[in-house]
Amino acid sequence: MGDASSWNETTRAERERQVERLRDRYEDCDCCPHDCHVDRTSGELGRCREDDTASVGSQGPHFGEEPPLSGTAGSGTIFLGNCNLDCVFCQNWELSQHARDTTERTPREIADIALDLESQGCHNVNFVTPTHVTPNLAEAIVLARDDGLSIPVVWNCGGFENEGVIRDLDGLVDIYMPDVKWADDEAARRYSKASGYWDAARASLREMHRQVGDLQIDDEGLATRGLLVRHLVVPGFAENAKRIVDFLVEEISPETYCNLMAQYRPAYQVGRDGRYEEIDRRVSGEEYREVVEYARERGMTNLLTDEPLFP
């Protein structure tokens, strides 16, 4: 784990160079695959609706994450405002799409939040929707490590990542947790407003796994390092989910810890004025179990499922 005790002067200097390289991206922004190429340092806004600052909506222990993250004392979540995706079914749209009730925070302030979460006993620091403000968070991680942060850092993202940006997080992030949504580019454009989603997701998943490997869990059942993939099964898109499973098994690792989620519900723009009626329903038990059974047939050994939702 990239804890403070493992950082010598050489490591600290490299961390500063990483932050500087990431900061430079704001001037011609390519922090995510939208490649907006706006100068966020001058106040221009890209698709994420954010300049070169970061806003925080809430922070605190969270007990609804996967068991290896929540443990008994909670995952130390820091919810960022705005997002680089525009999912029409977003269940957190007030924060991710409109940044309501958020406060602008400097990297120093975010570092202090992380240290406070550790002091509360949280098992990790969990940055939720971090992609569009990666440079700020990278700096915050370095500052927090300098001040003794010793718990894992979790990168809880939407899967639409720039591989080069992920590469510049090497050594700063302990646990990558991408919510991989689409292996279907037409669906990605229609429902998440993201062109080239699948190519970007595959490239970033390879880089994440190269850095941290399969999820490692200690004797207390807590994740310490590795890749944890989420996928929300969308109604009518079982084949999409299967393609994601195929990629994980064939090109990442059959040992990938994968949470297949069935909690989809119509939200945000879905159902308004009859829009997106094809996904204006819950996922059925039959189509959800079809995906779970397929993953097991493909040899995935570390599956977390919502089967109890469908007795």
VEXLOVEX-854699 format. One record per residue (C-alpha): residue number from 0; residue in one letter; x, y, z. Coordinates in Angstrom, 1 decimal, always signed. Layout:
NUM / A / X / Y / Z
...
# end
This chain:
0 / M / +0.0 / +0.0 / +0.0
1 / G / +1.2 / +3.5 / -0.7
2 / D / +1.2 / +4.6 / +2.9
3 / A / +3.3 / +7.4 / +4.3
4 / S / +6.0 / +5.2 / +5.9
5 / S / +7.0 / +3.8 / +2.4
6 / W / +7.7 / +7.3 / +0.9
7 / N / +11.3 / +8.4 / +0.8
8 / E / +12.6 / +11.6 / -0.7
9 / T / +12.8 / +10.1 / -4.2
10 / T / +9.3 / +8.8 / -4.0
11 / R / +8.0 / +12.2 / -2.8
12 / A / +9.7 / +14.0 / -5.7
13 / E / +8.1 / +11.6 / -8.2
14 / R / +4.7 / +12.2 / -6.6
15 / E / +5.2 / +15.9 / -7.1
16 / R / +6.0 / +15.3 / -10.7
17 / Q / +2.9 / +13.2 / -11.1
18 / V / +0.7 / +16.0 / -9.6
19 / E / +2.4 / +18.6 / -11.9
20 / R / +1.8 / +16.4 / -15.0
21 / L / -1.9 / +16.0 / -14.0
22 / R / -2.3 / +19.7 / -13.3
23 / D / -0.9 / +20.6 / -16.7
24 / R / -3.8 / +18.7 / -18.3
25 / Y / -6.3 / +21.3 / -17.0
26 / E / -4.9 / +23.9 / -19.4
27 / D / -6.0 / +21.9 / -22.5
28 / C / -8.2 / +19.4 / -20.7
29 / D / -8.1 / +15.7 / -21.5
30 / C / -8.7 / +14.4 / -18.0
31 / C / -11.3 / +12.1 / -19.4
32 / P / -12.0 / +10.7 / -22.9
33 / H / -14.3 / +13.5 / -23.8
34 / D / -11.1 / +15.5 / -24.6
35 / C / -12.8 / +18.8 / -24.2
36 / H / -9.5 / +20.7 / -24.7
37 / V / -10.8 / +23.7 / -22.7
38 / D / -8.5 / +25.8 / -20.4
39 / R / -10.0 / +25.0 / -17.1
40 / T / -7.4 / +27.2 / -15.3
41 / S / -9.0 / +30.2 / -16.9
42 / G / -12.4 / +29.2 / -15.8
43 / E / -13.6 / +27.5 / -18.9
44 / L / -15.9 / +24.5 / -18.3
45 / G / -15.9 / +21.2 / -20.2
46 / R / -18.5 / +18.5 / -20.2
47 / C / -18.1 / +17.9 / -16.5
48 / R / -19.2 / +21.5 / -15.7
49 / E / -16.1 / +22.1 / -13.5
50 / D / -13.2 / +24.5 / -13.7
51 / D / -9.9 / +23.6 / -12.1
52 / T / -11.4 / +23.5 / -8.6
53 / A / -13.0 / +20.6 / -6.8
54 / S / -16.3 / +20.6 / -4.9
55 / V / -17.3 / +18.2 / -2.2
56 / G / -20.9 / +17.3 / -1.4
57 / S / -20.5 / +15.2 / +1.7
58 / Q / -18.0 / +13.0 / +3.5
59 / G / -18.2 / +10.4 / +6.2
60 / P / -18.2 / +6.7 / +7.0
61 / H / -20.4 / +4.7 / +4.6
62 / F / -21.6 / +1.2 / +5.3
63 / G / -23.3 / +0.5 / +1.9
64 / E / -20.2 / -0.3 / -0.1
65 / E / -18.9 / -3.8 / -0.8
66 / P / -18.1 / -5.7 / +2.5
67 / P / -14.3 / -5.6 / +1.9
68 / L / -14.6 / -1.8 / +1.9
69 / S / -17.2 / -1.1 / +4.5
70 / G / -16.0 / -3.6 / +7.0
71 / T / -17.3 / -2.8 / +10.5
72 / A / -16.3 / +0.9 / +10.7
73 / G / -17.3 / +2.1 / +7.2
74 / S / -15.6 / +3.2 / +4.1
75 / G / -14.5 / +6.9 / +4.3
76 / T / -16.4 / +8.3 / +1.4
77 / I / -15.7 / +11.8 / -0.1
78 / F / -18.5 / +12.6 / -2.6
79 / L / -17.3 / +15.0 / -5.3
80 / G / -19.7 / +17.3 / -7.1
81 / N / -20.3 / +17.0 / -10.9
82 / C / -19.3 / +14.1 / -13.2
83 / N / -17.7 / +13.3 / -16.5
84 / L / -20.7 / +11.2 / -17.5
85 / D / -24.3 / +12.2 / -18.1
86 / C / -26.2 / +9.0 / -17.3
87 / V / -29.9 / +9.5 / -17.9
88 / F / -30.7 / +7.1 / -15.1
89 / C / -28.4 / +8.6 / -12.5
90 / Q / -29.7 / +8.0 / -9.0
91 / N / -27.4 / +10.6 / -7.6
92 / W / -28.1 / +13.3 / -10.2
93 / E / -28.6 / +16.2 / -7.8
94 / L / -24.9 / +15.9 / -6.9
95 / S / -23.3 / +14.5 / -10.0
96 / Q / -25.2 / +16.5 / -12.6
97 / H / -26.0 / +19.7 / -10.8
98 / A / -23.5 / +19.8 / -7.9
99 / R / -26.2 / +20.9 / -5.5
100 / D / -25.2 / +21.5 / -1.9
101 / T / -21.5 / +21.3 / -2.6
102 / T / -18.6 / +23.3 / -1.2
103 / E / -15.4 / +24.2 / -3.1
104 / R / -12.4 / +22.5 / -1.4
105 / T / -8.7 / +23.0 / -1.9
106 / P / -6.4 / +19.9 / -2.0
107 / R / -5.2 / +20.8 / +1.5
108 / E / -8.8 / +20.8 / +2.7
109 / I / -9.5 / +17.5 / +1.0
110 / A / -6.3 / +16.0 / +2.5
111 / D / -7.6 / +17.1 / +6.0
112 / I / -10.9 / +15.4 / +5.3
113 / A / -9.1 / +12.2 / +4.4
114 / L / -7.1 / +12.4 / +7.6
115 / D / -10.2 / +13.0 / +9.7
116 / L / -11.9 / +10.0 / +8.1
117 / E / -9.0 / +7.8 / +9.2
118 / S / -9.1 / +9.3 / +12.7
119 / Q / -12.8 / +8.2 / +12.8
120 / G / -11.7 / +4.6 / +12.2
121 / C / -12.7 / +4.3 / +8.5
122 / H / -11.0 / +1.5 / +6.7
123 / N / -10.2 / +3.5 / +3.6
124 / V / -10.5 / +6.9 / +1.9
125 / N / -13.0 / +6.5 / -0.9
126 / F / -13.1 / +9.2 / -3.6
127 / V / -16.6 / +9.0 / -5.3
128 / T / -16.8 / +10.3 / -8.9
129 / P / -13.2 / +11.6 / -9.0
130 / T / -12.3 / +11.5 / -12.7
131 / H / -12.9 / +15.1 / -13.6
132 / V / -10.9 / +16.5 / -10.7
133 / T / -8.1 / +14.0 / -10.7
134 / P / -5.3 / +16.6 / -10.4
135 / N / -6.8 / +18.1 / -7.2
136 / L / -7.3 / +14.7 / -5.7
137 / A / -3.8 / +13.5 / -6.6
138 / E / -2.4 / +16.5 / -4.8
139 / A / -4.6 / +15.9 / -1.8
140 / I / -3.4 / +12.3 / -1.6
141 / V / +0.2 / +13.4 / -1.6
142 / L / -0.5 / +15.9 / +1.2
143 / A / -2.4 / +13.4 / +3.3
144 / R / +0.3 / +10.8 / +2.9
145 / D / +2.9 / +13.3 / +4.0
146 / D / +0.9 / +13.9 / +7.1
147 / G / +0.6 / +10.2 / +7.9
148 / L / -2.4 / +8.8 / +6.1
149 / S / -1.9 / +5.1 / +6.2
150 / I / -5.2 / +3.5 / +5.0
151 / P / -5.9 / +2.6 / +1.4
152 / V / -7.1 / +5.1 / -1.1
153 / V / -10.1 / +4.0 / -3.3
154 / W / -10.7 / +5.4 / -6.7
155 / N / -14.5 / +5.0 / -7.2
156 / C / -15.1 / +6.0 / -10.8
157 / G / -17.5 / +5.6 / -13.7
158 / G / -15.2 / +3.6 / -16.0
159 / F / -14.9 / +6.4 / -18.7
160 / E / -11.2 / +7.1 / -18.0
161 / N / -8.2 / +8.4 / -19.8
162 / E / -5.6 / +5.6 / -19.7
163 / G / -2.7 / +8.1 / -19.5
164 / V / -4.3 / +9.8 / -16.5
165 / I / -4.8 / +6.4 / -14.8
166 / R / -1.1 / +5.8 / -15.5
167 / D / -0.2 / +9.0 / -13.7
168 / L / -2.0 / +7.7 / -10.6
169 / D / +0.3 / +4.8 / -10.2
170 / G / +1.5 / +4.6 / -6.6
171 / L / -1.2 / +7.0 / -5.4
172 / V / -4.3 / +4.8 / -5.6
173 / D / -4.4 / +1.4 / -3.8
174 / I / -7.9 / +0.2 / -4.9
175 / Y / -9.5 / +1.0 / -8.2
176 / M / -13.3 / +0.5 / -8.2
177 / P / -14.7 / +1.4 / -11.7
178 / D / -18.4 / +1.0 / -12.2
179 / V / -18.1 / -0.3 / -15.8
180 / K / -21.4 / +0.5 / -17.5
181 / W / -21.2 / -0.3 / -21.2
182 / A / -19.7 / -2.7 / -23.7
183 / D / -22.2 / -1.3 / -26.2
184 / D / -21.1 / +2.0 / -27.6
185 / E / -24.5 / +2.9 / -29.0
186 / A / -26.0 / +2.5 / -25.5
187 / A / -23.1 / +4.5 / -24.0
188 / R / -23.9 / +7.4 / -26.3
189 / R / -27.6 / +7.2 / -25.8
190 / Y / -27.7 / +6.7 / -22.0
191 / S / -24.5 / +8.1 / -20.7
192 / K / -23.6 / +10.7 / -23.5
193 / A / -20.2 / +9.1 / -23.8
194 / S / -18.6 / +8.3 / -27.2
195 / G / -16.0 / +5.6 / -27.2
196 / Y / -16.9 / +4.4 / -23.8
197 / W / -15.9 / +0.7 / -24.3
198 / D / -12.5 / +1.4 / -25.8
199 / A / -11.7 / +3.8 / -23.0
200 / A / -13.0 / +1.4 / -20.3
201 / R / -10.9 / -1.5 / -21.6
202 / A / -7.7 / +0.4 / -21.8
203 / S / -8.1 / +1.9 / -18.3
204 / L / -9.1 / -1.5 / -16.8
205 / R / -5.9 / -3.0 / -18.2
206 / E / -3.8 / -0.2 / -16.7
207 / M / -5.6 / -0.4 / -13.3
208 / H / -5.0 / -4.1 / -13.1
209 / R / -1.4 / -3.7 / -14.2
210 / Q / -0.8 / -1.3 / -11.3
211 / V / -2.7 / -3.1 / -8.4
212 / G / -3.6 / -6.6 / -9.6
213 / D / -6.5 / -8.6 / -8.3
214 / L / -8.2 / -7.5 / -5.1
215 / Q / -6.3 / -8.5 / -2.0
216 / I / -8.2 / -9.0 / +1.3
217 / D / -6.5 / -9.3 / +4.7
218 / D / -7.3 / -11.6 / +7.6
219 / E / -10.0 / -9.2 / +8.8
220 / G / -11.8 / -9.3 / +5.5
221 / L / -10.8 / -5.9 / +4.4
222 / A / -9.5 / -4.9 / +1.0
223 / T / -5.9 / -3.6 / +1.0
224 / R / -5.1 / -3.3 / -2.7
225 / G / -6.4 / -4.3 / -6.1
226 / L / -9.1 / -4.0 / -8.6
227 / L / -12.8 / -4.2 / -7.8
228 / V / -15.2 / -3.9 / -10.7
229 / R / -18.9 / -3.0 / -10.4
230 / H / -21.5 / -3.4 / -13.1
231 / L / -25.1 / -2.3 / -12.8
232 / V / -27.3 / -4.7 / -14.9
233 / V / -29.6 / -2.4 / -16.9
234 / P / -33.0 / -3.9 / -18.0
235 / G / -32.8 / -5.2 / -21.6
236 / F / -29.0 / -5.2 / -21.6
237 / A / -28.0 / -8.7 / -20.4
238 / E / -25.8 / -9.2 / -23.4
239 / N / -24.0 / -6.0 / -22.6
240 / A / -23.3 / -7.3 / -19.2
241 / K / -22.1 / -10.6 / -20.6
242 / R / -19.6 / -8.8 / -22.9
243 / I / -18.1 / -7.1 / -19.8
244 / V / -17.8 / -10.4 / -18.1
245 / D / -16.1 / -11.9 / -21.1
246 / F / -13.5 / -9.1 / -21.2
247 / L / -12.8 / -9.4 / -17.5
248 / V / -12.3 / -13.2 / -17.7
249 / E / -10.3 / -13.2 / -20.9
250 / E / -8.2 / -10.1 / -20.6
251 / I / -8.0 / -9.0 / -17.0
252 / S / -8.4 / -12.0 / -14.7
253 / P / -11.0 / -14.6 / -13.8
254 / E / -10.1 / -13.8 / -10.2
255 / T / -11.5 / -10.2 / -10.7
256 / Y / -13.7 / -9.2 / -7.7
257 / C / -16.9 / -8.3 / -9.5
258 / N / -20.1 / -6.9 / -8.0
259 / L / -23.0 / -7.6 / -10.3
260 / M / -25.7 / -5.1 / -9.1
261 / A / -29.4 / -5.4 / -9.6
262 / Q / -30.4 / -2.1 / -8.0
263 / Y / -31.2 / -0.3 / -11.2
264 / R / -34.4 / +1.8 / -11.0
265 / P / -35.8 / +4.4 / -13.3
266 / A / -34.5 / +7.8 / -12.1
267 / Y / -33.5 / +11.3 / -13.2
268 / Q / -34.6 / +11.6 / -16.9
269 / V / -35.9 / +8.1 / -17.4
270 / G / -39.7 / +8.2 / -17.5
271 / R / -40.0 / +11.9 / -17.7
272 / D / -42.4 / +12.8 / -20.5
273 / G / -42.1 / +9.2 / -21.7
274 / R / -38.4 / +9.4 / -22.4
275 / Y / -36.3 / +6.3 / -22.5
276 / E / -39.3 / +4.1 / -22.0
277 / E / -37.3 / +1.0 / -23.0
278 / I / -35.4 / +1.2 / -19.7
279 / D / -38.3 / +2.6 / -17.6
280 / R / -38.6 / -0.5 / -15.5
281 / R / -36.7 / -2.5 / -12.9
282 / V / -34.4 / -5.3 / -14.0
283 / S / -36.2 / -8.7 / -13.9
284 / G / -35.0 / -11.6 / -11.8
285 / E / -34.8 / -13.7 / -14.9
286 / E / -32.5 / -11.4 / -16.8
287 / Y / -30.4 / -10.7 / -13.7
288 / R / -29.9 / -14.4 / -12.9
289 / E / -29.0 / -14.9 / -16.6
290 / V / -26.0 / -12.6 / -16.2
291 / V / -25.0 / -14.1 / -12.8
292 / E / -25.1 / -17.7 / -14.2
293 / Y / -23.2 / -16.7 / -17.2
294 / A / -20.4 / -15.1 / -15.1
295 / R / -20.2 / -18.3 / -13.1
296 / E / -20.1 / -20.4 / -16.2
297 / R / -17.2 / -18.3 / -17.5
298 / G / -15.3 / -19.1 / -14.3
299 / M / -15.5 / -15.9 / -12.3
300 / T / -14.7 / -16.9 / -8.8
301 / N / -15.1 / -13.7 / -6.9
302 / L / -18.7 / -12.6 / -7.6
303 / L / -20.8 / -10.4 / -5.4
304 / T / -24.5 / -10.6 / -6.4
305 / D / -27.9 / -9.3 / -5.4
306 / E / -29.6 / -12.7 / -5.7
307 / P / -31.5 / -12.3 / -2.4
308 / L / -33.5 / -9.5 / -4.2
309 / F / -35.1 / -12.2 / -6.3
310 / P / -36.2 / -15.0 / -4.0
# end
